[in-house]
Amino acid sequence: MSIDKPYRDIPGTTIFDADQARKGYWLNQFCMSLMKAENRARFKADERAYLDEWPMTPAQKEAVLARDLNQCIRLGGNIYFLAKIGATDGRSYQQMAAGMTGMTESDYRDMMLAGGRQPDGTPRRKPVDDAAAADAKQATAGDTRGATKGSAR
């Protein structure tokens, strides 16, 4: 019996669920190894040799070597673990995220300060169930989180 995963319908989004966790277990363990200075030094000295000590897939190793974090995520990497690679390279999380979006760091920062990407125009892969959408809208109608006195959300 397969589990229904409606979130798979969101284009450009990878949800880190149990299947992703299993797929990326060794990739994420490698990333966590970078918490130790001696492992960071070994990785920086010979990235391929250090990666070859881990039972990761060839595609995962290539994605790490290319610093293709989007591919790492598709292959089971969790962004919070993958951040250890960026830190090892001396990159901030903001720099990493900008690279993942194809933006410059300043453009990414400005976009985030302006409220982030807008969901308008992002198509779904299949039609939205109007009844489910109406239920979701009704469920959040009374939600005033983030609203201040006299403001509308």
C-alpha positions as CSV (number, residue, x, y, z in Angstrom):
1,M,0.0,0.0,0.0
2,S,1.5,3.3,-1.0
3,I,1.1,6.4,1.0
4,D,-0.8,9.3,-0.6
5,K,1.7,12.2,-1.0
6,P,-0.3,15.2,-2.3
7,Y,2.7,17.5,-1.7
8,R,4.5,15.8,-4.7
9,D,2.3,18.0,-6.9
10,I,4.2,21.2,-6.0
11,P,6.5,22.0,-8.9
12,G,10.1,22.7,-7.8
13,T,9.6,21.5,-4.3
14,T,11.1,18.4,-2.7
15,I,9.6,17.5,0.7
16,F,12.1,15.8,3.0
17,D,9.9,12.9,4.0
18,A,10.8,9.3,5.2
19,D,11.5,8.2,1.6
20,Q,13.9,11.1,1.1
21,A,15.5,10.4,4.5
22,R,16.2,6.8,3.5
23,K,17.5,7.8,0.1
24,G,19.9,10.4,1.5
25,Y,20.9,8.7,4.7
26,W,24.6,8.4,3.8
27,L,24.8,11.8,2.1
28,N,23.4,13.4,5.2
29,Q,25.8,11.4,7.5
30,F,28.7,12.6,5.3
31,C,27.5,16.2,5.8
32,M,27.3,15.7,9.6
33,S,30.8,14.4,9.6
34,L,31.9,17.9,8.6
35,M,31.0,19.0,12.1
36,K,34.4,17.8,13.2
37,A,37.4,20.0,12.3
38,E,39.6,16.9,11.4
39,N,37.0,15.7,9.0
40,R,36.6,19.1,7.3
41,A,40.4,19.2,6.9
42,R,40.4,15.7,5.4
43,F,37.6,16.6,3.0
44,K,39.3,19.8,1.9
45,A,42.6,18.0,1.3
46,D,41.1,15.4,-1.0
47,E,37.3,15.7,-1.6
48,R,37.0,12.6,-3.8
49,A,39.0,10.3,-1.4
50,Y,37.0,11.5,1.6
51,L,33.6,11.0,-0.3
52,D,34.8,7.5,-1.4
53,E,34.9,6.5,2.3
54,W,31.1,6.9,2.4
55,P,28.6,4.4,0.9
56,M,26.9,7.2,-1.1
57,T,25.6,6.8,-4.7
58,P,27.9,8.0,-7.5
59,A,25.3,10.7,-8.3
60,Q,25.3,11.9,-4.7
61,K,29.1,12.1,-4.7
62,E,29.1,14.0,-8.1
63,A,26.5,16.4,-6.8
64,V,28.6,17.2,-3.7
65,L,31.8,17.7,-5.8
66,A,29.9,20.0,-8.1
67,R,28.3,21.8,-5.1
68,D,24.9,21.2,-6.8
69,L,22.8,21.5,-3.7
70,N,19.6,21.3,-5.7
71,Q,20.7,17.9,-7.0
72,C,21.8,16.9,-3.5
73,I,18.3,17.7,-2.3
74,R,16.7,15.6,-5.1
75,L,19.0,12.8,-4.1
76,G,17.9,12.8,-0.4
77,G,20.0,15.6,1.1
78,N,18.4,17.7,3.8
79,I,19.2,21.4,3.5
80,Y,20.1,21.6,7.2
81,F,22.7,18.9,6.8
82,L,23.9,20.2,3.4
83,A,24.6,23.6,5.1
84,K,27.7,21.9,6.6
85,I,29.2,21.7,3.1
86,G,28.7,25.4,2.6
87,A,30.2,26.1,6.0
88,T,33.2,24.0,5.1
89,D,33.6,26.1,2.0
90,G,33.3,29.3,4.1
91,R,29.9,30.2,2.5
92,S,26.9,31.6,4.5
93,Y,23.5,30.1,4.3
94,Q,22.4,33.2,2.4
95,Q,25.1,32.6,-0.2
96,M,24.2,29.0,-0.6
97,A,20.4,29.7,-1.0
98,A,21.2,32.4,-3.5
99,G,23.2,30.0,-5.6
100,M,20.4,27.4,-5.4
101,T,18.0,30.0,-6.9
102,G,20.4,31.2,-9.6
103,M,20.4,34.7,-8.1
104,T,23.2,36.9,-6.9
105,E,23.5,37.1,-3.1
106,S,22.3,40.7,-3.1
107,D,19.3,39.9,-5.3
108,Y,18.4,37.0,-3.1
109,R,18.7,39.1,0.1
110,D,16.6,41.9,-1.4
111,M,13.9,39.3,-2.5
112,M,13.8,37.8,0.9
113,L,13.6,41.2,2.6
114,A,10.7,42.1,0.3
115,G,8.8,39.0,1.5
116,G,10.2,36.2,-0.6
117,R,9.0,34.7,-3.9
118,Q,5.4,35.1,-4.8
119,P,3.5,32.0,-5.5
120,D,1.5,33.6,-8.3
121,G,2.0,31.9,-11.6
122,T,3.4,28.7,-10.2
123,P,1.3,26.1,-11.9
124,R,0.4,22.8,-10.3
125,R,0.9,19.6,-12.2
126,K,-2.7,18.6,-12.0
127,P,-5.9,20.6,-11.5
128,V,-6.7,21.8,-8.0
129,D,-9.8,20.2,-6.4
130,D,-12.1,23.2,-5.9
131,A,-13.8,21.7,-2.9
132,A,-10.5,21.0,-1.2
133,A,-9.3,24.5,-2.0
134,A,-12.5,26.0,-0.5
135,D,-12.1,23.9,2.6
136,A,-8.5,25.1,3.0
137,K,-9.5,28.7,2.5
138,Q,-12.3,28.4,5.1
139,A,-9.9,26.7,7.5
140,T,-7.5,29.6,7.4
141,A,-10.1,32.4,7.2
142,G,-10.0,33.0,11.0
143,D,-6.2,32.8,11.1
144,T,-4.9,36.2,12.2
145,R,-1.2,35.2,12.9
146,G,1.0,38.1,11.8
147,A,-1.8,40.6,11.8
148,T,-1.5,43.7,13.9
149,K,-4.3,45.8,15.3
150,G,-6.1,47.6,12.5
151,S,-4.3,45.7,9.8
152,A,-5.7,43.1,7.4
153,R,-3.8,40.0,6.5
